[in-house]
Amino acid sequence: MGPNKIVSGMYALMMAVFSIGLLSNRKSGVNKTLLIVVLIFNLYVLLVSGSRTSYVGILVFLSFLLSLKPQDLFFSL
């Protein structure tokens, strides 16, 4: 990864958040199987990157997601 692990970690975090947003959108014309594969790949890259900033970003996003309406996300899949 090199000395700058933040770049790959934050890019993977942004793509994972974007994928979750598209998965939760019922009118999205994007293939859901492809989105799930992209989401799993980006979460793997986040774990491998070892960036503490990305880990904090995951925690902030998950707390924000769960504080809103998590049942809307899970029932839309």
MDAnalysis code that builds the backbone (N, CA, C; Angstrom):
import MDAnalysis as mda
import numpy as np

u = mda.Universe.empty(231, n_residues=77, atom_resindex=np.repeat(np.arange(77), 3), trajectory=True)
u.add_TopologyAttr("name", ["N", "CA", "C"] * 77)
u.add_TopologyAttr("resid", np.arange(1, 78))
u.add_TopologyAttr("resname", ["MET", "GLY", "PRO", "ASN", "LYS", "ILE", "VAL", "SER", "GLY", "MET", "TYR", "ALA", "LEU", "MET", "MET", "ALA", "VAL", "PHE", "SER", "ILE", "GLY", "LEU", "LEU", "SER", "ASN", "ARG", "LYS", "SER", "GLY", "VAL", "ASN", "LYS", "THR", "LEU", "LEU", "ILE", "VAL", "VAL", "LEU", "ILE", "PHE", "ASN", "LEU", "TYR", "VAL", "LEU", "LEU", "VAL", "SER", "GLY", "SER", "ARG", "THR", "SER", "TYR", "VAL", "GLY", "ILE", "LEU", "VAL", "PHE", "LEU", "SER", "PHE", "LEU", "LEU", "SER", "LEU", "LYS", "PRO", "GLN", "ASP", "LEU", "PHE", "PHE", "SER", "LEU"])
u.atoms.positions = np.array([
    [0.804, -1.189, 0.000],
    [0.000, 0.000, 0.000],
    [0.858, 1.268, 0.000],
    [2.011, 1.196, 0.561],
    [2.852, 2.387, 0.584],
    [2.618, 3.227, 1.820],
    [3.250, 4.376, 1.857],
    [3.139, 5.213, 3.052],
    [1.807, 5.957, 3.158],
    [1.070, 6.078, 2.050],
    [-0.158, 6.863, 2.061],
    [-1.371, 5.940, 1.972],
    [-1.703, 5.297, 3.093],
    [-2.811, 4.341, 3.125],
    [-4.164, 5.027, 3.191],
    [-4.162, 6.301, 3.527],
    [-5.431, 7.013, 3.695],
    [-6.172, 7.117, 2.371],
    [-5.443, 7.296, 1.285],
    [-6.082, 7.499, -0.016],
    [-6.901, 6.279, -0.419],
    [-6.309, 5.105, -0.361],
    [-7.058, 3.906, -0.768],
    [-8.190, 3.607, 0.214],
    [-7.973, 3.830, 1.491],
    [-9.010, 3.581, 2.487],
    [-10.192, 4.517, 2.348],
    [-9.930, 5.802, 2.145],
    [-11.027, 6.764, 2.031],
    [-11.775, 6.589, 0.705],
    [-11.052, 6.232, -0.351],
    [-11.723, 5.961, -1.629],
    [-12.655, 4.758, -1.491],
    [-12.186, 3.717, -0.832],
    [-13.023, 2.530, -0.623],
    [-14.220, 2.871, 0.263],
    [-14.023, 3.732, 1.254],
    [-15.131, 4.139, 2.121],
    [-16.185, 4.908, 1.328],
    [-15.746, 5.826, 0.470],
    [-16.705, 6.589, -0.334],
    [-17.475, 5.680, -1.291],
    [-16.792, 4.723, -1.889],
    [-17.468, 3.797, -2.800],
    [-18.431, 2.878, -2.045],
    [-18.072, 2.468, -0.827],
    [-18.964, 1.624, -0.028],
    [-20.220, 2.402, 0.368],
    [-20.060, 3.651, 0.762],
    [-21.218, 4.476, 1.135],
    [-22.108, 4.703, -0.092],
    [-21.496, 4.966, -1.232],
    [-22.257, 5.147, -2.471],
    [-23.004, 3.874, -2.843],
    [-22.378, 2.723, -2.670],
    [-23.029, 1.442, -2.973],
    [-24.209, 1.185, -2.045],
    [-24.039, 1.492, -0.764],
    [-25.141, 1.327, 0.185],
    [-26.293, 2.250, -0.176],
    [-25.966, 3.465, -0.596],
    [-27.007, 4.401, -1.022],
    [-27.770, 3.902, -2.232],
    [-27.061, 3.341, -3.196],
    [-27.747, 2.800, -4.379],
    [-28.553, 1.550, -4.044],
    [-28.051, 0.738, -3.107],
    [-28.811, -0.443, -2.697],
    [-30.109, -0.062, -2.002],
    [-30.079, 1.014, -1.242],
    [-31.275, 1.399, -0.498],
    [-32.282, 2.148, -1.365],
    [-31.868, 2.594, -2.546],
    [-32.762, 3.295, -3.456],
    [-33.554, 2.271, -4.253],
    [-34.854, 2.317, -4.140],
    [-35.698, 1.315, -4.807],
    [-35.819, 1.568, -6.302],
    [-35.638, 2.802, -6.735],
    [-35.813, 3.140, -8.140],
    [-34.509, 3.065, -8.927],
    [-33.443, 2.616, -8.292],
    [-32.153, 2.531, -8.968],
    [-32.183, 1.434, -10.021],
    [-31.643, 1.743, -11.185],
    [-31.627, 0.767, -12.261],
    [-30.345, -0.052, -12.294],
    [-29.546, 0.037, -11.244],
    [-28.268, -0.653, -11.213],
    [-28.483, -2.083, -10.715],
    [-27.738, -3.010, -11.259],
    [-27.839, -4.420, -10.883],
    [-27.448, -4.592, -9.407],
    [-28.334, -5.159, -8.619],
    [-28.097, -5.298, -7.180],
    [-26.970, -6.285, -6.877],
    [-26.828, -7.311, -7.695],
    [-25.737, -8.270, -7.487],
    [-24.388, -7.585, -7.663],
    [-24.275, -6.744, -8.669],
    [-23.043, -6.000, -8.896],
    [-22.748, -5.060, -7.731],
    [-23.774, -4.407, -7.212],
    [-23.586, -3.503, -6.080],
    [-23.116, -4.248, -4.836],
    [-23.645, -5.436, -4.614],
    [-23.227, -6.218, -3.449],
    [-21.782, -6.664, -3.599],
    [-21.376, -7.048, -4.801],
    [-19.986, -7.432, -5.043],
    [-19.060, -6.235, -4.820],
    [-19.447, -5.075, -5.326],
    [-18.644, -3.863, -5.136],
    [-18.550, -3.506, -3.658],
    [-19.649, -3.639, -2.936],
    [-19.656, -3.330, -1.511],
    [-18.736, -4.274, -0.738],
    [-18.798, -5.555, -1.017],
    [-17.937, -6.526, -0.330],
    [-16.464, -6.256, -0.646],
    [-16.172, -5.971, -1.916],
    [-14.789, -5.667, -2.299],
    [-14.268, -4.426, -1.595],
    [-15.092, -3.379, -1.516],
    [-14.657, -2.145, -0.867],
    [-14.487, -2.328, 0.639],
    [-15.334, -3.123, 1.264],
    [-15.152, -3.387, 2.692],
    [-13.877, -4.189, 2.939],
    [-13.543, -5.089, 2.023],
    [-12.287, -5.831, 2.123],
    [-11.091, -4.883, 1.993],
    [-11.147, -3.970, 1.037],
    [-10.059, -3.000, 0.859],
    [-9.937, -2.114, 2.092],
    [-11.056, -1.756, 2.692],
    [-11.014, -0.951, 3.921],
    [-10.292, -1.688, 5.039],
    [-10.573, -2.951, 5.184],
    [-9.923, -3.719, 6.241],
    [-8.439, -3.923, 5.961],
    [-8.088, -4.136, 4.703],
    [-6.697, -4.382, 4.345],
    [-5.870, -3.092, 4.389],
    [-6.501, -1.957, 4.123],
    [-5.750, -0.701, 4.048],
    [-5.104, -0.336, 5.385],
    [-5.748, -0.635, 6.482],
    [-5.170, -0.340, 7.787],
    [-5.163, 1.130, 8.140],
    [-5.978, 1.915, 7.488],
    [-6.032, 3.350, 7.743],
    [-6.961, 3.629, 8.923],
    [-6.420, 4.244, 9.949],
    [-7.251, 4.573, 11.121],
    [-8.321, 5.586, 10.773],
    [-8.023, 6.473, 9.840],
    [-9.015, 7.453, 9.410],
    [-10.205, 6.765, 8.756],
    [-9.937, 5.746, 7.972],
    [-11.023, 5.004, 7.338],
    [-11.854, 4.245, 8.364],
    [-11.203, 3.702, 9.378],
    [-11.938, 3.004, 10.436],
    [-12.866, 3.963, 11.179],
    [-12.387, 5.166, 11.450],
    [-13.238, 6.172, 12.104],
    [-14.382, 6.563, 11.174],
    [-14.095, 6.667, 9.878],
    [-15.142, 6.988, 8.908],
    [-16.219, 5.925, 8.871],
    [-15.823, 4.659, 8.966],
    [-16.800, 3.567, 9.011],
    [-17.685, 3.693, 10.240],
    [-17.068, 3.951, 11.383],
    [-17.848, 4.080, 12.623],
    [-18.816, 5.257, 12.563],
    [-18.369, 6.385, 12.028],
    [-19.238, 7.556, 11.920],
    [-20.389, 7.270, 10.961],
    [-20.094, 6.645, 9.830],
    [-21.157, 6.341, 8.870],
    [-22.159, 5.343, 9.443],
    [-21.676, 4.295, 10.092],
    [-22.591, 3.306, 10.661],
    [-23.456, 3.898, 11.768],
    [-22.876, 4.751, 12.589],
    [-23.686, 5.388, 13.635],
    [-24.727, 6.316, 13.018],
    [-24.356, 7.021, 11.949],
    [-25.317, 7.880, 11.263],
    [-26.410, 7.054, 10.603],
    [-26.023, 5.956, 9.957],
    [-26.984, 5.099, 9.272],
    [-27.960, 4.461, 10.259],
    [-27.460, 3.981, 11.373],
    [-28.321, 3.315, 12.347],
    [-29.160, 4.297, 13.157],
    [-28.760, 5.563, 13.203],
    [-29.546, 6.548, 13.948],
    [-30.749, 7.029, 13.151],
    [-30.727, 6.866, 11.842],
    [-31.860, 7.325, 11.034],
    [-32.975, 6.285, 11.047],
    [-33.103, 5.542, 9.990],
    [-34.129, 4.504, 9.914],
    [-33.508, 3.262, 9.301],
    [-32.907, 2.410, 10.101],
    [-32.247, 1.230, 9.513],
    [-33.224, 0.231, 8.910],
    [-34.475, 0.214, 9.363],
    [-35.423, -0.741, 8.805],
    [-35.721, -0.416, 7.345],
    [-35.643, 0.853, 6.946],
    [-35.863, 1.201, 5.549],
    [-34.770, 0.617, 4.654],
    [-33.552, 0.582, 5.165],
    [-32.451, 0.044, 4.377],
    [-32.605, -1.455, 4.185],
    [-32.911, -2.174, 5.238],
    [-32.947, -3.624, 5.155],
    [-34.194, -4.143, 4.439],
    [-35.298, -3.439, 4.517],
    [-36.502, -3.916, 3.865],
    [-36.530, -3.543, 2.388],
    [-35.686, -2.627, 1.966],
    [-35.676, -2.247, 0.554],
    [-34.890, -3.219, -0.289],
    [-34.053, -4.066, 0.347],
    [-33.272, -5.021, -0.425],
    [-34.183, -6.133, -0.872],
])
